[in-house]
Amino acid sequence: MAKFNGASYMKFFVLASVTAMWVSTAAAHQCILAGNGVADISAYNACKADMAQGSTGHDHQQAGARITALEVENAALRRKLDLVKARLFALLQDVAQ
């Protein structure tokens, strides 16, 4: 019989935890029929079709939010870069005098 040391137990625990989180995340999205109307049934069917293809539709929302956040960060970094350029230019003018 194989002996397990502390590192083996830790590896098993980490692997089991990651697997459990992955399974729970995969099963988290469910399509719910909200009513008996044509629009509700169409939305439910579209949700089921997306799930069958492996897309839940939330990826687009998350990607859009991520893009917006990156655009804001990009603008802030451009302002910082402009400030650094101005300071460097001022230093170069002082050295040239």
C-alpha positions as a Markdown table, in Angstrom:
| # | Residue | x | y | z |
|---|---|---|---|---|
| 1 | Met | 0.0 | 0.0 | 0.0 |
| 2 | Ala | 1.3 | 3.4 | -0.9 |
| 3 | Lys | 2.2 | 5.9 | 1.8 |
| 4 | Phe | 0.9 | 9.5 | 1.5 |
| 5 | Asn | 2.8 | 12.4 | 3.0 |
| 6 | Gly | 1.5 | 15.9 | 3.7 |
| 7 | Ala | 2.3 | 17.1 | 0.2 |
| 8 | Ser | 0.2 | 14.3 | -1.4 |
| 9 | Tyr | -2.8 | 15.2 | 0.8 |
| 10 | Met | -2.4 | 18.9 | -0.1 |
| 11 | Lys | -2.2 | 18.1 | -3.8 |
| 12 | Phe | -5.3 | 15.9 | -3.5 |
| 13 | Phe | -7.2 | 18.6 | -1.6 |
| 14 | Val | -6.3 | 21.3 | -4.2 |
| 15 | Leu | -7.2 | 19.1 | -7.1 |
| 16 | Ala | -10.5 | 18.2 | -5.5 |
| 17 | Ser | -11.3 | 21.9 | -4.7 |
| 18 | Val | -10.5 | 23.0 | -8.2 |
| 19 | Thr | -12.6 | 20.2 | -9.7 |
| 20 | Ala | -15.6 | 21.1 | -7.4 |
| 21 | Met | -15.4 | 24.8 | -8.3 |
| 22 | Trp | -15.3 | 23.9 | -12.0 |
| 23 | Val | -18.3 | 21.6 | -11.8 |
| 24 | Ser | -20.3 | 24.1 | -9.8 |
| 25 | Thr | -19.5 | 26.9 | -12.2 |
| 26 | Ala | -20.5 | 24.8 | -15.2 |
| 27 | Ala | -23.8 | 23.9 | -13.7 |
| 28 | Ala | -24.6 | 27.4 | -12.4 |
| 29 | His | -26.5 | 28.7 | -15.4 |
| 30 | Gln | -30.0 | 27.4 | -15.9 |
| 31 | Cys | -32.7 | 28.4 | -18.3 |
| 32 | Ile | -36.0 | 29.3 | -16.6 |
| 33 | Leu | -39.3 | 29.6 | -18.4 |
| 34 | Ala | -40.7 | 32.9 | -17.0 |
| 35 | Gly | -44.2 | 32.6 | -18.5 |
| 36 | Asn | -46.4 | 31.2 | -21.2 |
| 37 | Gly | -46.2 | 34.1 | -23.6 |
| 38 | Val | -44.5 | 33.8 | -27.0 |
| 39 | Ala | -41.6 | 36.1 | -26.0 |
| 40 | Asp | -41.0 | 34.1 | -22.8 |
| 41 | Ile | -41.0 | 30.8 | -24.7 |
| 42 | Ser | -38.7 | 32.2 | -27.4 |
| 43 | Ala | -36.2 | 33.4 | -24.8 |
| 44 | Tyr | -36.3 | 30.1 | -23.1 |
| 45 | Asn | -35.7 | 28.2 | -26.3 |
| 46 | Ala | -32.8 | 30.6 | -27.2 |
| 47 | Cys | -31.3 | 30.0 | -23.8 |
| 48 | Lys | -31.5 | 26.2 | -24.2 |
| 49 | Ala | -30.0 | 26.5 | -27.7 |
| 50 | Asp | -27.1 | 28.6 | -26.4 |
| 51 | Met | -26.5 | 26.1 | -23.6 |
| 52 | Ala | -26.4 | 23.2 | -26.1 |
| 53 | Gln | -23.7 | 25.1 | -28.1 |
| 54 | Gly | -21.8 | 25.8 | -24.9 |
| 55 | Ser | -22.5 | 29.6 | -24.9 |
| 56 | Thr | -24.6 | 31.1 | -22.1 |
| 57 | Gly | -24.7 | 34.6 | -23.5 |
| 58 | His | -23.0 | 36.0 | -20.4 |
| 59 | Asp | -19.6 | 36.0 | -22.0 |
| 60 | His | -20.5 | 38.9 | -24.2 |
| 61 | Gln | -21.7 | 41.0 | -21.2 |
| 62 | Gln | -18.5 | 40.2 | -19.3 |
| 63 | Ala | -16.3 | 40.9 | -22.3 |
| 64 | Gly | -18.0 | 44.3 | -22.9 |
| 65 | Ala | -17.5 | 45.3 | -19.2 |
| 66 | Arg | -13.9 | 44.2 | -19.4 |
| 67 | Ile | -13.3 | 46.2 | -22.6 |
| 68 | Thr | -14.9 | 49.3 | -21.0 |
| 69 | Ala | -12.6 | 48.9 | -18.0 |
| 70 | Leu | -9.6 | 48.5 | -20.2 |
| 71 | Glu | -10.5 | 51.6 | -22.2 |
| 72 | Val | -10.7 | 53.6 | -19.0 |
| 73 | Glu | -7.4 | 52.2 | -17.8 |
| 74 | Asn | -5.8 | 52.9 | -21.3 |
| 75 | Ala | -7.0 | 56.6 | -21.1 |
| 76 | Ala | -5.5 | 57.0 | -17.7 |
| 77 | Leu | -2.2 | 55.5 | -18.8 |
| 78 | Arg | -2.1 | 57.7 | -21.8 |
| 79 | Arg | -2.5 | 60.8 | -19.5 |
| 80 | Lys | 0.3 | 59.5 | -17.3 |
| 81 | Leu | 2.5 | 59.0 | -20.3 |
| 82 | Asp | 1.8 | 62.5 | -21.6 |
| 83 | Leu | 2.8 | 63.8 | -18.1 |
| 84 | Val | 6.0 | 61.9 | -18.2 |
| 85 | Lys | 6.8 | 63.1 | -21.7 |
| 86 | Ala | 6.2 | 66.7 | -20.6 |
| 87 | Arg | 8.5 | 66.3 | -17.6 |
| 88 | Leu | 11.2 | 64.6 | -19.7 |
| 89 | Phe | 11.0 | 67.4 | -22.3 |
| 90 | Ala | 11.3 | 70.0 | -19.5 |
| 91 | Leu | 14.4 | 68.2 | -18.2 |
| 92 | Leu | 16.0 | 68.1 | -21.6 |
| 93 | Gln | 15.4 | 71.8 | -22.0 |
| 94 | Asp | 17.1 | 72.5 | -18.7 |
| 95 | Val | 20.1 | 70.4 | -19.6 |
| 96 | Ala | 20.4 | 72.2 | -23.0 |
| 97 | Gln | 20.7 | 75.6 | -21.4 |
